[in-house]
Amino acid sequence: MTRKRDTAPLAHIPDTMQAVVLTGHGGLDKLVFHDDWPTPVPQVDDVLIHVGACGLNNTDVNTRSAWYSKGNMEATTGDALAGADGEDGTWGGSPVSFPRIQGADVAGIVVAVGPQADVTLIGQRVLVDGWLRDWGDPMNLDKTSYFGSECDGGYAEYTKVSQRQVHPIDCALSDAELATFACSYVTAENMLNRAQVAAGDTVLVTGASGGVGSALVQLANRRDAVVVALCGADKAKAVNDLGPAAVLERNVTDIRSRLKAAIGRDTVDVVADVVGGARWPQLIDAIARGGRYTCAGAIAGPVVEFDLRTFYLRDLIFTGATVAPPGVFEDLVRYIEQGEIRPLLAATFPLSQFHAAQQAFIDKHHVGNIVVCPGT
């Protein structure tokens, strides 16, 4: 297969670059575009990547607004949040240092390497695994950090990261298409792994039109599960094109009766949830005895009403899914190269129009993901 490149390796690496820099917690005004930000220099085993495209994700929005703070009880809005505290405003419950270049979903080309990195990576097209680990203790969750959160990421013309994090990829997809995968699909695959989804399982996917939700539909289909997708009525056709067994309107008031009408049973084996919010108890009521619930988001609200009797009397298994273990990203690259999953690129924006791109992402009128492209 011919490797497609959106840009060639550069003979000269400039001292400065375009970058969108987060200056503190708050609204979109805290994201500042620069065209003269210092280009990073690769150290030790780092590689320097010329970024072709970088996908947007909820983690960046939530970090900017300090949504993760226990002082916040509201849905993800992208605005500065009353009660949120920057001291626990990141995914890991600790402060983030500013200024910070966010962005985890990088597709690009390696153009330089540090003194102890593999020089054969230069010129290769790569994706970045966002989970940064202590490679002497890679399964220790307390020693993980995230690209674009605890270190600078990809909302820039260039970014650097350890060579352990980059994965060459050989496919005909554009950089913009490739930049839709990393964060959403690794999150989705980790959720399905945690819930032990297997062939024949019936899986209810919330937020099915979003990046993680649409990834869940595709990846659960790949496992030969029976997928029921929840989404807004205006996005039902696009979600249906992904091949779920059924698509239900997200605001359905009696989910069990709708399930019965759609798939012939009123419960599911697994709920894969990224929404939470006020309708959450309905999701739990729809899980069959001995079934599983897995969660990696709560965009409709993090605080829910939870009846413990439903949980224990039905022998349910609940799993949170954030830090994906080693190996998940390699699986994702293989799925892409073998054509087992496809990108859902909703829109591309120049990096210089980052505010418009993130606002469009927050507004959620799209299906799939939105990416930004530096240098345009």
C-alpha positions in Angstrom: 0.0 0.0 0.0 1.3 3.5 -0.9 1.8 5.8 2.1 0.1 9.1 1.4 1.7 12.2 2.8 0.0 15.5 3.2 3.4 17.2 3.7 6.9 16.2 3.1 9.7 16.3 5.7 11.2 19.8 5.8 14.8 20.5 5.0 14.7 23.5 7.4 12.9 23.5 10.8 12.0 27.1 11.7 12.8 28.5 15.1 9.2 29.6 15.6 5.8 28.2 14.7 2.0 28.6 14.8 0.5 27.4 18.1 -2.7 27.8 20.0 -1.7 28.3 23.7 -4.0 27.9 26.7 -3.2 30.6 29.2 -5.5 29.6 32.1 -8.9 28.1 33.0 -11.9 29.9 31.6 -13.6 30.6 28.3 -12.4 30.6 24.7 -10.5 33.8 25.3 -8.0 31.7 27.3 -6.9 30.1 24.0 -4.5 32.4 22.2 -3.2 31.9 18.7 0.5 32.7 18.1 2.5 32.6 14.9 5.9 33.1 16.6 5.8 30.5 19.4 9.2 28.7 19.9 9.5 25.5 18.0 10.2 22.6 20.5 13.6 20.9 20.4 13.6 17.1 20.7 15.5 15.9 23.8 17.1 12.5 24.5 14.7 9.9 23.0 12.2 12.5 21.7 11.0 12.9 18.1 9.9 16.2 16.5 6.7 15.9 14.5 5.6 18.3 11.7 1.8 18.2 12.5 -0.4 17.7 9.5 -3.6 17.7 11.5 -4.8 17.5 15.1 -8.3 16.4 16.2 -10.4 18.1 18.9 -11.6 16.3 22.0 -13.6 16.8 25.1 -10.6 16.5 27.4 -9.3 19.8 26.1 -12.6 21.6 26.5 -13.1 20.1 30.0 -9.5 21.0 31.1 -9.9 24.6 29.8 -13.1 25.1 31.7 -12.0 23.1 34.8 -15.0 20.9 34.3 -13.3 18.0 36.0 -13.2 19.9 39.3 -15.4 18.4 42.0 -16.8 21.9 42.5 -18.6 21.6 39.1 -21.9 19.8 38.9 -22.9 21.0 35.4 -22.9 19.5 31.9 -20.0 20.2 29.5 -20.6 23.7 28.1 -17.2 25.0 27.2 -17.8 28.1 29.3 -16.0 29.1 32.5 -17.8 27.3 35.3 -18.9 28.7 38.6 -17.7 26.6 41.4 -14.9 24.9 39.4 -11.4 24.9 40.9 -8.2 24.8 38.9 -6.6 22.8 41.7 -8.5 19.7 40.6 -9.4 20.8 37.2 -7.8 18.2 35.0 -8.6 14.6 34.2 -6.2 13.4 36.9 -7.5 15.6 39.6 -4.4 17.9 39.8 -3.5 21.4 38.5 -2.4 22.0 35.0 0.6 24.3 34.3 0.2 27.2 32.0 0.9 28.1 29.3 0.0 24.8 27.7 -0.4 23.7 24.1 -3.3 21.2 24.1 -4.2 18.6 21.5 -3.8 14.9 21.6 -4.9 13.6 18.2 -1.8 14.2 16.1 -1.1 12.9 12.6 2.1 14.1 11.0 5.6 13.3 9.9 8.7 12.9 12.0 11.3 15.5 10.9 14.0 15.3 13.6 14.9 13.1 16.6 16.8 13.5 19.8 20.3 12.0 20.3 19.1 8.6 21.6 16.0 8.3 19.3 15.7 6.0 16.3 16.9 8.1 13.2 15.0 5.7 10.9 11.8 7.4 12.2 12.7 10.6 10.3 10.4 10.9 7.3 7.9 8.4 8.6 4.2 9.2 8.9 3.0 8.6 12.5 0.1 8.8 14.9 0.7 9.7 18.6 -0.4 7.5 21.5 -1.6 10.0 24.0 -1.1 8.0 27.2 2.4 8.8 28.6 3.7 6.1 30.9 6.5 5.2 33.2 7.9 2.5 30.9 9.6 0.8 33.8 6.2 0.4 35.5 3.7 0.8 32.6 0.6 -0.6 34.3 0.8 1.9 37.2 -2.1 4.2 36.7 -0.7 6.7 39.1 2.3 7.2 36.9 0.4 8.0 33.7 0.0 11.4 32.1 -1.6 12.7 28.9 -0.2 14.3 25.8 -1.5 17.9 25.5 -2.4 17.9 29.2 0.6 17.3 31.4 2.9 18.2 28.5 2.5 20.3 25.3 0.5 18.6 22.5 -0.5 19.1 18.9 -2.3 22.3 18.4 0.8 23.7 16.7 2.9 23.3 13.6 5.4 21.1 15.5 5.3 18.9 18.6 7.7 16.7 20.4 7.1 13.4 22.2 9.0 10.3 23.2 9.7 7.9 20.4 7.8 5.3 22.5 4.6 7.2 21.8 4.7 7.3 18.0 3.4 4.7 15.7 4.2 4.6 12.0 1.1 4.1 9.9 0.7 2.9 6.3 -2.6 3.9 4.7 -4.2 6.1 2.1 -6.1 8.3 4.5 -5.4 12.0 4.7 -3.8 13.5 7.8 -7.1 15.2 8.6 -8.9 11.8 8.5 -6.2 10.1 10.6 -6.5 12.9 13.2 -10.1 11.7 14.0 -9.0 8.4 15.5 -6.5 8.5 18.4 -8.4 9.9 21.4 -11.9 8.7 20.5 -11.1 5.2 19.3 -8.6 4.4 22.0 -11.2 5.5 24.6 -13.9 3.5 22.9 -11.8 0.3 22.5 -10.8 0.6 26.2 -14.4 0.8 27.2 -15.3 -2.3 25.2 -12.4 -4.2 26.6 -13.3 -3.2 30.2 -16.9 -4.4 29.6 -15.6 -7.6 28.0 -17.8 -7.1 24.9 -17.9 -10.2 22.8 -19.8 -11.4 19.7 -23.5 -11.6 20.3 -23.6 -9.1 23.2 -26.2 -6.4 22.8 -24.6 -3.0 23.4 -26.4 0.3 24.0 -24.2 3.3 22.9 -25.1 6.8 24.2 -23.9 9.9 22.4 -23.5 7.8 19.2 -23.0 10.8 16.9 -19.9 12.1 18.8 -16.3 11.0 18.4 -16.3 8.3 21.1 -19.9 7.3 20.4 -19.4 6.8 16.7 -16.1 4.9 17.5 -18.0 2.7 19.9 -20.6 1.8 17.2 -17.8 0.8 14.7 -15.7 -1.0 17.2 -18.6 -3.0 18.8 -19.7 -3.9 15.2 -16.2 -5.1 14.6 -16.7 -7.6 17.5 -20.0 -8.8 16.0 -22.0 -7.3 18.8 -25.6 -6.1 18.3 -25.4 -2.4 18.6 -28.2 0.0 19.5 -27.2 3.7 19.1 -28.7 6.7 20.9 -28.5 10.0 19.2 -30.4 13.1 18.2 -33.1 12.7 15.5 -31.2 15.0 13.2 -28.2 12.8 13.2 -29.9 9.4 13.0 -29.3 8.8 9.3 -25.6 9.5 9.6 -25.3 7.2 12.6 -27.4 4.5 10.9 -24.9 4.5 8.1 -22.3 3.1 10.6 -24.4 -0.1 10.7 -25.9 -0.5 14.1 -28.8 -2.8 14.5 -31.0 0.1 15.6 -30.9 3.8 16.2 -33.1 5.3 18.9 -33.8 9.0 19.6 -31.7 10.1 22.6 -34.6 11.7 24.5 -36.8 8.6 24.5 -38.9 8.5 27.6 -39.4 4.7 27.8 -36.2 3.2 26.6 -37.1 -0.4 27.4 -40.3 -0.4 25.3 -38.3 1.2 22.5 -35.6 -1.5 22.7 -38.3 -4.2 22.6 -39.8 -2.7 19.5 -36.4 -2.3 17.8 -34.5 -5.5 18.7 -37.1 -7.8 20.2 -35.8 -7.5 23.8 -36.2 -4.8 26.4 -32.7 -5.0 28.0 -29.1 -5.0 26.8 -26.0 -6.8 28.0 -23.8 -3.7 28.0 -24.3 0.1 28.2 -21.4 2.1 26.9 -22.0 5.6 28.1 -20.3 9.0 27.5 -23.3 11.1 28.4 -24.6 10.7 32.0 -27.0 13.4 33.0 -30.6 13.3 34.1 -31.7 10.3 32.0 -28.9 8.1 33.4 -31.2 5.9 35.6 -33.1 4.8 32.5 -29.9 3.4 31.1 -29.2 1.4 34.2 -32.8 0.0 34.3 -32.2 -1.3 30.7 -29.3 -3.5 31.7 -30.0 -7.2 31.9 -29.2 -9.2 35.0 -25.5 -9.8 35.2 -24.9 -7.1 32.6 -22.2 -4.4 32.4 -22.0 -0.7 32.4 -18.9 1.1 31.2 -18.3 4.9 31.3 -15.8 7.3 29.9 -17.6 10.6 29.9 -20.6 12.6 31.3 -21.2 15.5 28.9 -24.8 15.8 30.0 -23.8 16.1 33.6 -21.5 14.2 36.0 -23.9 13.9 39.0 -26.6 11.3 38.6 -29.4 9.6 40.6 -28.2 6.1 41.5 -30.5 3.5 43.0 -28.1 0.9 44.6 -30.9 -1.7 44.6 -30.8 -1.8 40.8 -27.1 -2.2 41.0 -26.8 -5.1 43.5 -30.1 -6.9 43.0 -29.3 -7.4 39.3 -25.7 -8.4 39.8 -24.4 -5.6 37.6 -20.8 -4.8 36.9 -19.7 -1.2 36.6 -16.4 -0.1 35.1 -14.8 3.3 34.6 -12.5 3.6 31.6 -9.9 6.3 31.3 -6.3 5.1 31.1 -6.0 2.5 28.3 -3.3 -0.1 28.9 -0.4 -0.7 26.6 -1.3 -2.5 23.4 -4.7 -0.7 22.7 -3.1 1.9 20.4 -1.3 -0.8 18.4 -4.6 -2.6 17.9 -6.1 0.7 16.7 -3.3 1.2 14.1 -3.9 -2.3 12.9 -7.6 -1.8 12.5 -7.0 1.4 10.5 -4.4 -0.2 8.2 -6.7 -3.2 7.6 -9.6 -1.0 6.8 -11.7 -2.4 9.6 -12.8 1.1 10.8 -13.3 4.3 9.0 -12.8 7.9 9.9 -15.8 10.3 10.4 -14.3 13.7 9.5 -17.0 16.3 10.1 -15.0 19.4 9.3 -11.5 20.9 9.1 -10.4 24.3 10.2 -7.2 26.2 9.9 -5.3 26.4 13.2 -5.7 30.2 13.1 -9.5 29.7 13.4 -9.2 27.5 16.5 -11.9 29.4 18.4 -14.5 28.7 15.6 -13.4 25.1 15.5 -13.8 24.4 19.2 -17.1 26.3 19.3 -18.4 24.0 16.5 -17.1 21.0 18.5 -18.9 22.2 21.6 -22.1 22.9 19.7 -22.3 19.3 18.7 -24.1 19.8 15.4 -21.7 17.4 13.7 -21.2 13.6 13.4 -17.8 12.3 14.1 -14.9 14.7 14.8 -13.5 18.1 13.9 -9.8 18.7 13.2 -7.5 21.7 12.8 -4.6 21.9 10.4 -1.6 24.1 11.1 0.0 26.2 8.5 -3.2 27.0 6.7 
